[in-house]
Amino acid sequence: MNHELNLFGVYVAPFVGDLLCAALIFFILRGLLARARLSARVWHPALFELCLFVFVLSATVYLP
């Protein structure tokens, strides 16, 4: 996607679609990792979640 999205007359950057897709995948992964009680094994849970979101976002941007 190299063009802006037109949402009811408001032009939105195509990166917003990538952000929404990454957020959906992130929340699914976050729920799965919470069930596995991974946050108890991580040194800094908030930093781990930030890194996980950045990883998922970069994967959604660079992978077709």
All heavy atoms as TSV, in Angstrom:
chain	resi	resn	atom	element	x	y	z
A	1	MET	N	N	0.837	-1.177	0.000
A	1	MET	CA	C	0.000	0.000	0.000
A	1	MET	C	C	0.881	1.239	0.000
A	1	MET	O	O	1.566	1.512	0.972
A	1	MET	CB	C	-0.884	0.022	1.243
A	1	MET	CG	C	-1.932	-1.036	1.253
A	1	MET	SD	S	-3.188	-0.878	2.544
A	1	MET	CE	C	-2.281	-0.420	3.967
A	2	ASN	N	N	0.816	1.990	-1.078
A	2	ASN	CA	C	1.614	3.197	-1.180
A	2	ASN	C	C	0.766	4.452	-1.265
A	2	ASN	O	O	1.257	5.509	-1.586
A	2	ASN	CB	C	2.531	3.119	-2.402
A	2	ASN	CG	C	3.580	2.052	-2.245
A	2	ASN	OD1	O	3.970	1.741	-1.140
A	2	ASN	ND2	N	4.019	1.501	-3.354
A	3	HIS	N	N	-0.493	4.356	-0.982
A	3	HIS	CA	C	-1.364	5.517	-1.081
A	3	HIS	C	C	-2.135	5.698	0.221
A	3	HIS	O	O	-2.232	4.781	1.031
A	3	HIS	CB	C	-2.327	5.355	-2.256
A	3	HIS	CG	C	-3.161	4.115	-2.165
A	3	HIS	ND1	N	-2.688	2.871	-2.499
A	3	HIS	CD2	C	-4.426	3.926	-1.759
A	3	HIS	CE1	C	-3.647	1.966	-2.299
A	3	HIS	NE2	N	-4.705	2.584	-1.849
A	4	GLU	N	N	-2.658	6.896	0.398
A	4	GLU	CA	C	-3.407	7.183	1.612
A	4	GLU	C	C	-4.760	6.486	1.582
A	4	GLU	O	O	-5.320	6.238	0.532
A	4	GLU	CB	C	-3.637	8.693	1.757
A	4	GLU	CG	C	-2.388	9.478	1.991
A	4	GLU	CD	C	-1.769	9.971	0.694
A	4	GLU	OE1	O	-2.413	9.838	-0.361
A	4	GLU	OE2	O	-0.634	10.453	0.744
A	5	LEU	N	N	-5.254	6.192	2.755
A	5	LEU	CA	C	-6.588	5.612	2.883
A	5	LEU	C	C	-7.585	6.743	3.112
A	5	LEU	O	O	-7.340	7.633	3.925
A	5	LEU	CB	C	-6.628	4.644	4.068
A	5	LEU	CG	C	-5.641	3.487	4.039
A	5	LEU	CD1	C	-5.652	2.753	5.353
A	5	LEU	CD2	C	-5.986	2.552	2.918
A	6	ASN	N	N	-8.686	6.704	2.405
A	6	ASN	CA	C	-9.709	7.725	2.552
A	6	ASN	C	C	-10.828	7.165	3.428
A	6	ASN	O	O	-11.606	6.319	2.999
A	6	ASN	CB	C	-10.244	8.130	1.180
A	6	ASN	CG	C	-11.184	9.297	1.249
A	6	ASN	OD1	O	-11.462	9.833	2.313
A	6	ASN	ND2	N	-11.681	9.699	0.094
A	7	LEU	N	N	-10.904	7.646	4.655
A	7	LEU	CA	C	-11.952	7.224	5.577
A	7	LEU	C	C	-12.918	8.382	5.799
A	7	LEU	O	O	-12.652	9.287	6.589
A	7	LEU	CB	C	-11.347	6.777	6.912
A	7	LEU	CG	C	-10.445	5.561	6.868
A	7	LEU	CD1	C	-9.841	5.294	8.232
A	7	LEU	CD2	C	-11.214	4.349	6.389
A	8	PHE	N	N	-14.005	8.371	5.074
A	8	PHE	CA	C	-15.055	9.386	5.181
A	8	PHE	C	C	-14.497	10.793	5.000
A	8	PHE	O	O	-14.826	11.722	5.734
A	8	PHE	CB	C	-15.784	9.266	6.515
A	8	PHE	CG	C	-16.366	7.903	6.755
A	8	PHE	CD1	C	-15.818	7.051	7.701
A	8	PHE	CD2	C	-17.451	7.469	6.014
A	8	PHE	CE1	C	-16.340	5.800	7.915
A	8	PHE	CE2	C	-17.983	6.212	6.221
A	8	PHE	CZ	C	-17.424	5.375	7.172
A	9	GLY	N	N	-13.604	10.961	4.025
A	9	GLY	CA	C	-13.058	12.269	3.720
A	9	GLY	C	C	-11.788	12.625	4.468
A	9	GLY	O	O	-11.218	13.674	4.253
A	10	VAL	N	N	-11.347	11.765	5.358
A	10	VAL	CA	C	-10.117	12.015	6.111
A	10	VAL	C	C	-9.049	11.080	5.565
A	10	VAL	O	O	-9.229	9.859	5.557
A	10	VAL	CB	C	-10.324	11.765	7.623
A	10	VAL	CG1	C	-9.034	11.951	8.382
A	10	VAL	CG2	C	-11.406	12.672	8.166
A	11	TYR	N	N	-7.960	11.657	5.118
A	11	TYR	CA	C	-6.867	10.855	4.585
A	11	TYR	C	C	-5.984	10.361	5.730
A	11	TYR	O	O	-5.543	11.142	6.564
A	11	TYR	CB	C	-6.039	11.659	3.595
A	11	TYR	CG	C	-6.760	11.896	2.308
A	11	TYR	CD1	C	-7.291	13.135	2.004
A	11	TYR	CD2	C	-6.929	10.866	1.396
A	11	TYR	CE1	C	-7.970	13.350	0.832
A	11	TYR	CE2	C	-7.615	11.063	0.212
A	11	TYR	CZ	C	-8.125	12.301	-0.065
A	11	TYR	OH	O	-8.806	12.505	-1.230
A	12	VAL	N	N	-5.753	9.059	5.752
A	12	VAL	CA	C	-4.982	8.417	6.809
A	12	VAL	C	C	-3.782	7.740	6.164
A	12	VAL	O	O	-3.900	7.133	5.093
A	12	VAL	CB	C	-5.857	7.374	7.555
A	12	VAL	CG1	C	-5.081	6.709	8.658
A	12	VAL	CG2	C	-7.108	8.016	8.098
A	13	ALA	N	N	-2.637	7.840	6.822
A	13	ALA	CA	C	-1.424	7.223	6.300
A	13	ALA	C	C	-1.574	5.704	6.282
A	13	ALA	O	O	-2.241	5.117	7.144
A	13	ALA	CB	C	-0.230	7.605	7.162
A	14	PRO	N	N	-0.937	5.027	5.321
A	14	PRO	CA	C	-1.056	3.574	5.245
A	14	PRO	C	C	-0.432	2.858	6.444
A	14	PRO	O	O	-0.767	1.718	6.728
A	14	PRO	CB	C	-0.321	3.202	3.960
A	14	PRO	CG	C	0.128	4.439	3.339
A	14	PRO	CD	C	-0.232	5.582	4.194
A	15	PHE	N	N	0.428	3.558	7.155
A	15	PHE	CA	C	1.070	2.964	8.333
A	15	PHE	C	C	0.062	2.662	9.445
A	15	PHE	O	O	0.278	1.772	10.261
A	15	PHE	CB	C	2.166	3.911	8.844
A	15	PHE	CG	C	2.995	3.339	9.945
A	15	PHE	CD1	C	3.825	2.261	9.717
A	15	PHE	CD2	C	2.953	3.884	11.218
A	15	PHE	CE1	C	4.591	1.727	10.728
A	15	PHE	CE2	C	3.714	3.365	12.226
A	15	PHE	CZ	C	4.540	2.283	11.985
A	16	VAL	N	N	-1.045	3.387	9.460
A	16	VAL	CA	C	-2.083	3.170	10.473
A	16	VAL	C	C	-2.677	1.770	10.331
A	16	VAL	O	O	-2.965	1.101	11.322
A	16	VAL	CB	C	-3.169	4.261	10.389
A	16	VAL	CG1	C	-4.315	3.975	11.330
A	16	VAL	CG2	C	-2.563	5.613	10.683
A	17	GLY	N	N	-2.828	1.308	9.097
A	17	GLY	CA	C	-3.315	-0.057	8.884
A	17	GLY	C	C	-2.349	-1.098	9.425
A	17	GLY	O	O	-2.763	-2.088	10.022
A	18	ASP	N	N	-1.064	-0.844	9.249
A	18	ASP	CA	C	-0.048	-1.741	9.810
A	18	ASP	C	C	-0.090	-1.723	11.333
A	18	ASP	O	O	0.062	-2.765	11.981
A	18	ASP	CB	C	1.344	-1.343	9.327
A	18	ASP	CG	C	1.521	-1.540	7.846
A	18	ASP	OD1	O	0.846	-2.425	7.281
A	18	ASP	OD2	O	2.332	-0.808	7.248
A	19	LEU	N	N	-0.296	-0.544	11.913
A	19	LEU	CA	C	-0.380	-0.440	13.367
A	19	LEU	C	C	-1.577	-1.211	13.918
A	19	LEU	O	O	-1.469	-1.897	14.942
A	19	LEU	CB	C	-0.487	1.022	13.797
A	19	LEU	CG	C	0.793	1.822	13.824
A	19	LEU	CD1	C	0.479	3.289	14.079
A	19	LEU	CD2	C	1.733	1.294	14.868
A	20	LEU	N	N	-2.707	-1.107	13.251
A	20	LEU	CA	C	-3.904	-1.821	13.716
A	20	LEU	C	C	-3.737	-3.330	13.606
A	20	LEU	O	O	-4.137	-4.081	14.508
A	20	LEU	CB	C	-5.127	-1.361	12.934
A	20	LEU	CG	C	-5.560	0.082	13.171
A	20	LEU	CD1	C	-6.708	0.444	12.238
A	20	LEU	CD2	C	-5.944	0.289	14.617
A	21	CYS	N	N	-3.134	-3.774	12.517
A	21	CYS	CA	C	-2.884	-5.202	12.333
A	21	CYS	C	C	-1.898	-5.709	13.393
A	21	CYS	O	O	-2.098	-6.770	13.990
A	21	CYS	CB	C	-2.355	-5.452	10.934
A	21	CYS	SG	S	-2.061	-7.173	10.566
A	22	ALA	N	N	-0.852	-4.938	13.648
A	22	ALA	CA	C	0.137	-5.323	14.655
A	22	ALA	C	C	-0.470	-5.327	16.050
A	22	ALA	O	O	-0.158	-6.194	16.869
A	22	ALA	CB	C	1.333	-4.391	14.604
A	23	ALA	N	N	-1.344	-4.369	16.339
A	23	ALA	CA	C	-1.988	-4.325	17.652
A	23	ALA	C	C	-2.871	-5.544	17.876
A	23	ALA	O	O	-2.888	-6.122	18.969
A	23	ALA	CB	C	-2.794	-3.046	17.800
A	24	LEU	N	N	-3.600	-5.962	16.848
A	24	LEU	CA	C	-4.449	-7.146	16.962
A	24	LEU	C	C	-3.615	-8.392	17.238
A	24	LEU	O	O	-3.919	-9.169	18.155
A	24	LEU	CB	C	-5.271	-7.320	15.695
A	24	LEU	CG	C	-6.169	-8.543	15.633
A	24	LEU	CD1	C	-7.285	-8.413	16.653
A	24	LEU	CD2	C	-6.724	-8.719	14.249
A	25	ILE	N	N	-2.538	-8.562	16.473
A	25	ILE	CA	C	-1.659	-9.717	16.674
A	25	ILE	C	C	-0.997	-9.652	18.044
A	25	ILE	O	O	-0.875	-10.656	18.754
A	25	ILE	CB	C	-0.615	-9.794	15.551
A	25	ILE	CG1	C	-1.297	-10.065	14.219
A	25	ILE	CG2	C	0.427	-10.865	15.839
A	25	ILE	CD1	C	-0.391	-9.916	13.023
A	26	PHE	N	N	-0.591	-8.441	18.460
A	26	PHE	CA	C	0.056	-8.266	19.761
A	26	PHE	C	C	-0.869	-8.656	20.910
A	26	PHE	O	O	-0.453	-9.342	21.849
A	26	PHE	CB	C	0.525	-6.823	19.925
A	26	PHE	CG	C	0.962	-6.484	21.310
A	26	PHE	CD1	C	2.150	-6.964	21.814
A	26	PHE	CD2	C	0.178	-5.689	22.125
A	26	PHE	CE1	C	2.554	-6.658	23.102
A	26	PHE	CE2	C	0.569	-5.370	23.402
A	26	PHE	CZ	C	1.761	-5.856	23.897
A	27	PHE	N	N	-2.121	-8.222	20.859
A	27	PHE	CA	C	-3.037	-8.544	21.951
A	27	PHE	C	C	-3.350	-10.037	22.003
A	27	PHE	O	O	-3.537	-10.597	23.090
A	27	PHE	CB	C	-4.314	-7.718	21.851
A	27	PHE	CG	C	-4.118	-6.287	22.280
A	27	PHE	CD1	C	-4.418	-5.254	21.428
A	27	PHE	CD2	C	-3.613	-5.984	23.532
A	27	PHE	CE1	C	-4.229	-3.943	21.811
A	27	PHE	CE2	C	-3.418	-4.681	23.942
A	27	PHE	CZ	C	-3.723	-3.658	23.075
A	28	ILE	N	N	-3.378	-10.695	20.874
A	28	ILE	CA	C	-3.566	-12.143	20.861
A	28	ILE	C	C	-2.355	-12.830	21.483
A	28	ILE	O	O	-2.498	-13.710	22.339
A	28	ILE	CB	C	-3.827	-12.639	19.433
A	28	ILE	CG1	C	-5.185	-12.156	18.941
A	28	ILE	CG2	C	-3.744	-14.160	19.356
A	28	ILE	CD1	C	-5.443	-12.407	17.482
A	29	LEU	N	N	-1.145	-12.408	21.076
A	29	LEU	CA	C	0.070	-12.988	21.652
A	29	LEU	C	C	0.187	-12.690	23.143
A	29	LEU	O	O	0.627	-13.534	23.918
A	29	LEU	CB	C	1.308	-12.458	20.936
A	29	LEU	CG	C	1.640	-13.065	19.600
A	29	LEU	CD1	C	2.817	-12.332	18.971
A	29	LEU	CD2	C	1.946	-14.536	19.753
A	30	ARG	N	N	-0.196	-11.489	23.529
A	30	ARG	CA	C	-0.130	-11.103	24.944
A	30	ARG	C	C	-1.037	-11.984	25.794
A	30	ARG	O	O	-0.670	-12.408	26.890
A	30	ARG	CB	C	-0.530	-9.644	25.072
A	30	ARG	CG	C	-0.383	-9.083	26.430
A	30	ARG	CD	C	-0.752	-7.618	26.420
A	30	ARG	NE	N	-0.785	-7.096	27.763
A	30	ARG	CZ	C	-1.438	-6.017	28.111
A	30	ARG	NH1	N	-2.103	-5.336	27.207
A	30	ARG	NH2	N	-1.418	-5.614	29.354
A	31	GLY	N	N	-2.234	-12.284	25.284
A	31	GLY	CA	C	-3.139	-13.171	26.008
A	31	GLY	C	C	-2.602	-14.586	26.112
A	31	GLY	O	O	-2.710	-15.232	27.160
A	32	LEU	N	N	-1.990	-15.072	25.033
A	32	LEU	CA	C	-1.412	-16.415	25.066
A	32	LEU	C	C	-0.231	-16.496	26.035
A	32	LEU	O	O	-0.080	-17.483	26.769
A	32	LEU	CB	C	-0.963	-16.829	23.669
A	32	LEU	CG	C	-2.071	-17.075	22.647
A	32	LEU	CD1	C	-1.471	-17.320	21.275
A	32	LEU	CD2	C	-2.928	-18.246	23.078
A	33	LEU	N	N	0.594	-15.460	26.038
A	33	LEU	CA	C	1.745	-15.449	26.937
A	33	LEU	C	C	1.327	-15.254	28.398
A	33	LEU	O	O	2.003	-15.736	29.302
A	33	LEU	CB	C	2.743	-14.370	26.519
A	33	LEU	CG	C	3.414	-14.612	25.169
A	33	LEU	CD1	C	4.285	-13.426	24.794
A	33	LEU	CD2	C	4.226	-15.887	25.193
A	34	ALA	N	N	0.218	-14.573	28.619
A	34	ALA	CA	C	-0.295	-14.419	29.985
A	34	ALA	C	C	-0.800	-15.747	30.522
A	34	ALA	O	O	-0.637	-16.049	31.709
A	34	ALA	CB	C	-1.398	-13.376	30.019
A	35	ARG	N	N	-1.412	-16.536	29.649
A	35	ARG	CA	C	-1.872	-17.859	30.087
A	35	ARG	C	C	-0.703	-18.783	30.413
A	35	ARG	O	O	-0.826	-19.669	31.252
A	35	ARG	CB	C	-2.731	-18.508	29.013
A	35	ARG	CG	C	-4.088	-17.928	28.925
A	35	ARG	CD	C	-4.940	-18.710	27.977
A	35	ARG	NE	N	-6.262	-18.097	27.892
A	35	ARG	CZ	C	-7.210	-18.544	27.114
A	35	ARG	NH1	N	-6.999	-19.585	26.347
A	35	ARG	NH2	N	-8.373	-17.942	27.093
A	36	ALA	N	N	0.407	-18.576	29.732
A	36	ALA	CA	C	1.603	-19.383	29.990
A	36	ALA	C	C	2.410	-18.847	31.171
A	36	ALA	O	O	3.440	-19.407	31.502
A	36	ALA	CB	C	2.483	-19.419	28.744
A	37	ARG	N	N	1.938	-17.765	31.782
A	37	ARG	CA	C	2.584	-17.121	32.933
A	37	ARG	C	C	4.038	-16.745	32.641
A	37	ARG	O	O	4.933	-16.967	33.446
A	37	ARG	CB	C	2.492	-18.002	34.155
A	37	ARG	CG	C	1.082	-18.274	34.594
A	37	ARG	CD	C	1.053	-19.154	35.820
A	37	ARG	NE	N	-0.289	-19.625	36.075
A	37	ARG	CZ	C	-1.083	-19.093	37.001
A	37	ARG	NH1	N	-0.673	-18.094	37.715
A	37	ARG	NH2	N	-2.287	-19.576	37.176
A	38	LEU	N	N	4.229	-16.158	31.473
A	38	LEU	CA	C	5.570	-15.756	31.069
A	38	LEU	C	C	6.033	-14.502	31.795
A	38	LEU	O	O	7.231	-14.308	31.999
A	38	LEU	CB	C	5.621	-15.528	29.558
A	38	LEU	CG	C	6.987	-15.230	28.984
A	38	LEU	CD1	C	7.869	-16.464	29.089
A	38	LEU	CD2	C	6.888	-14.776	27.567
A	39	SER	N	N	5.113	-13.647	32.222
A	39	SER	CA	C	5.508	-12.400	32.868
A	39	SER	C	C	6.242	-12.640	34.186
A	39	SER	O	O	7.007	-11.789	34.628
A	39	SER	CB	C	4.286	-11.516	33.110
A	39	SER	OG	O	3.384	-12.154	33.987
A	40	ALA	N	N	6.032	-13.772	34.805
A	40	ALA	CA	C	6.752	-14.081	36.039
A	40	ALA	C	C	8.198	-14.465	35.751
A	40	ALA	O	O	9.047	-14.388	36.641
A	40	ALA	CB	C	6.055	-15.219	36.777
A	41	ARG	N	N	8.491	-14.867	34.532
A	41	ARG	CA	C	9.837	-15.291	34.172
A	41	ARG	C	C	10.655	-14.201	33.496
A	41	ARG	O	O	11.811	-14.413	33.166
A	41	ARG	CB	C	9.761	-16.497	33.240
A	41	ARG	CG	C	9.094	-17.686	33.869
A	41	ARG	CD	C	9.097	-18.858	32.926
A	41	ARG	NE	N	8.408	-19.971	33.535
A	41	ARG	CZ	C	7.403	-20.608	32.968
A	41	ARG	NH1	N	6.990	-20.265	31.786
A	41	ARG	NH2	N	6.817	-21.602	33.600
A	42	VAL	N	N	10.037	-13.043	33.267
A	42	VAL	CA	C	10.693	-11.952	32.549
A	42	VAL	C	C	11.156	-10.914	33.563
A	42	VAL	O	O	10.459	-10.618	34.532
A	42	VAL	CB	C	9.716	-11.320	31.532
A	42	VAL	CG1	C	10.343	-10.155	30.826
A	42	VAL	CG2	C	9.273	-12.366	30.536
A	43	TRP	N	N	12.343	-10.329	33.317
A	43	TRP	CA	C	12.906	-9.367	34.257
A	43	TRP	C	C	12.063	-8.100	34.326
A	43	TRP	O	O	11.787	-7.595	35.409
A	43	TRP	CB	C	14.342	-9.025	33.825
A	43	TRP	CG	C	14.933	-7.897	34.588
A	43	TRP	CD1	C	15.284	-7.907	35.907
A	43	TRP	CD2	C	15.224	-6.593	34.106
A	43	TRP	NE1	N	15.787	-6.699	36.259
A	43	TRP	CE2	C	15.765	-5.859	35.175
A	43	TRP	CE3	C	15.094	-5.971	32.874
A	43	TRP	CZ2	C	16.165	-4.547	35.052
A	43	TRP	CZ3	C	15.497	-4.666	32.756
A	43	TRP	CH2	C	16.024	-3.975	33.826
A	44	HIS	N	N	11.642	-7.567	33.175
A	44	HIS	CA	C	10.880	-6.327	33.129
A	44	HIS	C	C	9.695	-6.537	32.178
A	44	HIS	O	O	9.842	-6.386	30.962
A	44	HIS	CB	C	11.785	-5.198	32.623
A	44	HIS	CG	C	11.307	-3.837	32.961
A	44	HIS	ND1	N	10.173	-3.298	32.413
A	44	HIS	CD2	C	11.808	-2.902	33.795
A	44	HIS	CE1	C	10.011	-2.089	32.879
A	44	HIS	NE2	N	11.000	-1.822	33.733
A	45	PRO	N	N	8.528	-6.876	32.714
A	45	PRO	CA	C	7.390	-7.227	31.855
A	45	PRO	C	C	6.966	-6.115	30.884
A	45	PRO	O	O	6.631	-6.391	29.733
A	45	PRO	CB	C	6.274	-7.543	32.838
A	45	PRO	CG	C	6.957	-7.880	34.103
A	45	PRO	CD	C	8.212	-7.072	34.127
A	46	ALA	N	N	6.979	-4.865	31.322
A	46	ALA	CA	C	6.557	-3.781	30.441
A	46	ALA	C	C	7.535	-3.613	29.281
A	46	ALA	O	O	7.128	-3.385	28.134
A	46	ALA	CB	C	6.440	-2.480	31.220
A	47	LEU	N	N	8.816	-3.726	29.554
A	47	LEU	CA	C	9.817	-3.625	28.503
A	47	LEU	C	C	9.715	-4.803	27.544
A	47	LEU	O	O	9.863	-4.636	26.327
A	47	LEU	CB	C	11.214	-3.565	29.118
A	47	LEU	CG	C	12.381	-3.345	28.182
A	47	LEU	CD1	C	12.245	-2.018	27.467
A	47	LEU	CD2	C	13.679	-3.406	28.951
A	48	PHE	N	N	9.424	-5.980	28.078
A	48	PHE	CA	C	9.234	-7.155	27.235
A	48	PHE	C	C	8.049	-6.969	26.297
A	48	PHE	O	O	8.123	-7.296	25.110
A	48	PHE	CB	C	9.039	-8.400	28.102
A	48	PHE	CG	C	8.751	-9.642	27.315
A	48	PHE	CD1	C	9.763	-10.286	26.642
A	48	PHE	CD2	C	7.464	-10.151	27.252
A	48	PHE	CE1	C	9.507	-11.427	25.891
A	48	PHE	CE2	C	7.195	-11.298	26.520
A	48	PHE	CZ	C	8.223	-11.931	25.847
A	49	GLU	N	N	6.943	-6.415	26.802
A	49	GLU	CA	C	5.768	-6.196	25.965
A	49	GLU	C	C	6.035	-5.129	24.904
A	49	GLU	O	O	5.560	-5.249	23.775
A	49	GLU	CB	C	4.571	-5.813	26.824
A	49	GLU	CG	C	4.035	-6.969	27.624
A	49	GLU	CD	C	2.795	-6.620	28.413
A	49	GLU	OE1	O	2.325	-5.460	28.335
A	49	GLU	OE2	O	2.273	-7.496	29.109
A	50	LEU	N	N	6.796	-4.102	25.242
A	50	LEU	CA	C	7.162	-3.098	24.250
A	50	LEU	C	C	7.999	-3.715	23.136
A	50	LEU	O	O	7.746	-3.474	21.950
A	50	LEU	CB	C	7.926	-1.948	24.901
A	50	LEU	CG	C	8.463	-0.894	23.941
A	50	LEU	CD1	C	7.323	-0.117	23.313
A	50	LEU	CD2	C	9.438	0.001	24.646
A	51	CYS	N	N	8.975	-4.512	23.512
A	51	CYS	CA	C	9.816	-5.179	22.518
A	51	CYS	C	C	9.000	-6.143	21.666
A	51	CYS	O	O	9.224	-6.250	20.453
A	51	CYS	CB	C	10.963	-5.911	23.190
A	51	CYS	SG	S	12.142	-4.814	23.960
A	52	LEU	N	N	8.057	-6.831	22.265
A	52	LEU	CA	C	7.195	-7.738	21.518
A	52	LEU	C	C	6.347	-6.968	20.502
A	52	LEU	O	O	6.204	-7.396	19.360
A	52	LEU	CB	C	6.298	-8.531	22.470
A	52	LEU	CG	C	5.351	-9.539	21.847
A	52	LEU	CD1	C	6.142	-10.651	21.166
A	52	LEU	CD2	C	4.425	-10.110	22.900
A	53	PHE	N	N	5.810	-5.813	20.911
A	53	PHE	CA	C	5.013	-5.014	19.978
A	53	PHE	C	C	5.869	-4.485	18.833
A	53	PHE	O	O	5.438	-4.504	17.674
A	53	PHE	CB	C	4.330	-3.854	20.699
A	53	PHE	CG	C	3.505	-3.009	19.772
A	53	PHE	CD1	C	2.297	-3.480	19.292
A	53	PHE	CD2	C	3.945	-1.768	19.364
A	53	PHE	CE1	C	1.537	-2.725	18.422
A	53	PHE	CE2	C	3.192	-1.010	18.498
A	53	PHE	CZ	C	1.988	-1.486	18.030
A	54	VAL	N	N	7.071	-4.023	19.132
A	54	VAL	CA	C	7.959	-3.526	18.075
A	54	VAL	C	C	8.315	-4.654	17.119
A	54	VAL	O	O	8.366	-4.459	15.901
A	54	VAL	CB	C	9.211	-2.875	18.685
A	54	VAL	CG1	C	10.255	-2.580	17.622
A	54	VAL	CG2	C	8.835	-1.613	19.424
A	55	PHE	N	N	8.544	-5.842	17.638
A	55	PHE	CA	C	8.841	-6.992	16.789
A	55	PHE	C	C	7.662	-7.326	15.880
A	55	PHE	O	O	7.833	-7.544	14.681
A	55	PHE	CB	C	9.217	-8.201	17.648
A	55	PHE	CG	C	9.399	-9.455	16.859
A	55	PHE	CD1	C	10.535	-9.644	16.103
A	55	PHE	CD2	C	8.428	-10.435	16.859
A	55	PHE	CE1	C	10.707	-10.795	15.354
A	55	PHE	CE2	C	8.581	-11.588	16.119
A	55	PHE	CZ	C	9.729	-11.768	15.362
A	56	VAL	N	N	6.463	-7.356	16.439
A	56	VAL	CA	C	5.272	-7.682	15.648
A	56	VAL	C	C	5.013	-6.588	14.615
A	56	VAL	O	O	4.675	-6.876	13.460
A	56	VAL	CB	C	4.051	-7.887	16.566
A	56	VAL	CG1	C	2.769	-7.978	15.770
A	56	VAL	CG2	C	4.230	-9.135	17.405
A	57	LEU	N	N	5.190	-5.330	14.995
A	57	LEU	CA	C	4.992	-4.237	14.049
A	57	LEU	C	C	5.994	-4.306	12.906
A	57	LEU	O	O	5.628	-4.142	11.747
A	57	LEU	CB	C	5.117	-2.879	14.768
A	57	LEU	CG	C	4.968	-1.646	13.900
A	57	LEU	CD1	C	3.585	-1.606	13.265
A	57	LEU	CD2	C	5.226	-0.407	14.718
A	58	SER	N	N	7.249	-4.579	13.213
A	58	SER	CA	C	8.245	-4.665	12.149
A	58	SER	C	C	7.953	-5.874	11.239
A	58	SER	O	O	8.184	-5.805	10.029
A	58	SER	CB	C	9.649	-4.752	12.721
A	58	SER	OG	O	9.815	-5.935	13.461
A	59	ALA	N	N	7.433	-6.946	11.813
A	59	ALA	CA	C	7.092	-8.110	11.001
A	59	ALA	C	C	5.922	-7.808	10.068
A	59	ALA	O	O	5.915	-8.234	8.919
A	59	ALA	CB	C	6.768	-9.303	11.885
A	60	THR	N	N	4.936	-7.049	10.545
A	60	THR	CA	C	3.797	-6.718	9.692
A	60	THR	C	C	4.176	-5.716	8.606
A	60	THR	O	O	3.584	-5.701	7.540
A	60	THR	CB	C	2.620	-6.161	10.497
A	60	THR	OG1	O	3.032	-4.994	11.205
A	60	THR	CG2	C	2.077	-7.192	11.451
A	61	VAL	N	N	5.160	-4.871	8.874
A	61	VAL	CA	C	5.577	-3.881	7.864
A	61	VAL	C	C	6.438	-4.532	6.800
A	61	VAL	O	O	6.252	-4.291	5.606
A	61	VAL	CB	C	6.317	-2.710	8.539
A	61	VAL	CG1	C	6.980	-1.822	7.498
A	61	VAL	CG2	C	5.377	-1.890	9.388
A	62	TYR	N	N	7.386	-5.374	7.196
A	62	TYR	CA	C	8.349	-5.901	6.248
A	62	TYR	C	C	7.911	-7.170	5.552
A	62	TYR	O	O	8.376	-7.456	4.461
A	62	TYR	CB	C	9.695	-6.125	6.933
A	62	TYR	CG	C	10.366	-4.828	7.285
A	62	TYR	CD1	C	10.675	-4.516	8.594
A	62	TYR	CD2	C	10.665	-3.895	6.309
A	62	TYR	CE1	C	11.267	-3.333	8.910
A	62	TYR	CE2	C	11.251	-2.692	6.616
A	62	TYR	CZ	C	11.565	-2.416	7.921
A	62	TYR	OH	O	12.142	-1.231	8.247
A	63	LEU	N	N	7.046	-7.942	6.161
A	63	LEU	CA	C	6.569	-9.155	5.503
A	63	LEU	C	C	5.366	-8.823	4.629
A	63	LEU	O	O	4.517	-8.026	5.004
A	63	LEU	CB	C	6.192	-10.216	6.531
A	63	LEU	CG	C	7.334	-10.753	7.369
A	63	LEU	CD1	C	6.818	-11.760	8.385
A	63	LEU	CD2	C	8.388	-11.390	6.503
A	64	PRO	N	N	5.263	-9.431	3.476
A	64	PRO	CA	C	4.143	-9.101	2.570
A	64	PRO	C	C	2.810	-9.562	3.061
A	64	PRO	O	O	2.503	-10.294	3.807
A	64	PRO	CB	C	4.495	-9.794	1.267
A	64	PRO	CG	C	5.583	-10.720	1.543
A	64	PRO	CD	C	6.173	-10.363	2.858
